[in-house]
């Protein structure tokens, strides 16, 4: 049912419920943005999970394909709380780097 309208009743403090109508696709995008914002805020405080760009920067790669391969091979732990958002365990990224440390002579 793509593109259908969603209605909700909110009480905005004016003494009676207000009705808000939004296209379902727009609602889904809004919900994704709110979830991403909340996760980023939570993770900034806890610093447990990091996003794709942070992993790429930390490992020093630019290829999202390489990152996907590391994820698929189980070399880096991740979570996917909803369809378009993948977060990575910062500790598993650090462990991956530590595992590949080479001793100097």
C-alpha positions as CSV (number, residue, x, y, z in Angstrom):
1,X,0.0,0.0,0.0
2,X,2.6,2.4,-1.1
3,X,1.7,6.1,-0.9
4,X,-1.3,5.8,1.4
5,X,-2.1,8.5,4.0
6,X,-1.6,7.9,7.7
7,X,-3.6,9.9,10.2
8,X,-2.9,10.3,13.9
9,X,-4.4,12.3,16.7
10,X,-2.2,14.4,18.8
11,X,-2.9,16.6,21.7
12,X,-0.8,19.7,21.2
13,X,-2.0,21.4,24.4
14,X,-4.7,23.5,22.9
15,X,-7.5,21.6,24.6
16,X,-8.6,19.3,21.8
17,X,-6.9,16.6,19.7
18,X,-5.3,17.8,16.5
19,X,-5.2,15.5,13.4
20,X,-2.0,15.2,11.4
21,X,-2.1,13.5,7.9
22,X,1.1,12.4,6.3
23,X,1.9,10.2,3.3
24,X,3.1,6.7,4.4
25,X,6.4,7.1,2.4
26,X,7.1,10.4,4.1
27,X,6.2,9.0,7.5
28,X,8.6,6.1,7.0
29,X,11.4,8.6,6.0
30,X,10.6,10.7,9.0
31,X,10.6,7.7,11.3
32,X,13.9,6.5,10.0
33,X,15.4,10.0,10.6
34,X,14.1,10.1,14.1
35,X,15.4,6.6,14.9
36,X,18.8,7.5,13.4
37,X,19.0,10.7,15.4
38,X,18.1,8.9,18.6
39,X,20.6,6.1,18.0
40,X,23.4,8.6,17.2
41,X,22.6,10.6,20.3
42,X,22.6,7.4,22.5
43,X,25.7,6.1,20.9
44,X,27.6,9.4,21.2
45,X,27.0,9.1,25.0
46,X,27.8,5.4,25.3
47,X,30.3,5.2,22.4
48,X,29.4,1.5,22.0
49,X,28.2,1.4,18.4
50,X,29.6,3.4,15.5
51,X,28.3,4.1,12.0
52,X,29.7,3.0,8.7
53,X,31.7,6.2,8.0
54,X,33.3,6.0,11.5
55,X,34.4,2.4,10.8
56,X,35.8,3.4,7.4
57,X,37.7,6.2,9.0
58,X,38.9,4.1,11.9
59,X,40.2,1.3,9.7
60,X,41.5,3.6,7.1
61,X,39.6,2.3,4.1
62,X,37.2,4.0,1.7
63,X,35.5,0.9,0.2
64,X,32.1,0.1,1.5
65,X,32.4,-3.2,-0.4
66,X,35.4,-4.1,1.7
67,X,33.5,-3.2,4.9
68,X,30.6,-5.4,3.8
69,X,33.0,-8.3,3.2
70,X,34.4,-7.9,6.7
71,X,30.9,-7.9,8.1
72,X,29.8,-10.9,6.1
73,X,32.9,-12.9,7.1
74,X,32.2,-12.2,10.8
75,X,35.4,-10.2,11.3
76,X,33.5,-7.2,12.6
77,X,30.3,-7.4,14.8
78,X,27.3,-5.4,13.7
79,X,23.7,-4.7,14.5
80,X,20.9,-3.8,12.1
81,X,18.1,-2.3,14.2
82,X,16.1,-1.4,11.1
83,X,16.4,-1.9,7.3
84,X,18.6,1.0,6.3
85,X,20.8,1.4,9.4
86,X,23.8,-0.8,10.2
87,X,25.8,0.0,13.3
88,X,29.2,-1.6,14.2
89,X,30.6,-2.6,17.5
90,X,33.4,-0.2,18.2
91,X,35.2,-2.8,20.3
92,X,35.1,-5.4,17.5
93,X,36.6,-2.9,15.1
94,X,39.4,-2.1,17.6
95,X,39.9,-5.9,18.2
96,X,40.1,-6.4,14.4
97,X,42.8,-3.8,14.2
98,X,44.7,-5.2,17.2
99,X,44.6,-8.7,15.6
100,X,46.5,-7.4,12.6
101,X,49.2,-5.4,14.5
102,X,52.7,-6.2,13.2
103,X,55.6,-6.0,15.6
104,X,58.4,-3.7,14.5
105,X,62.0,-4.9,14.3
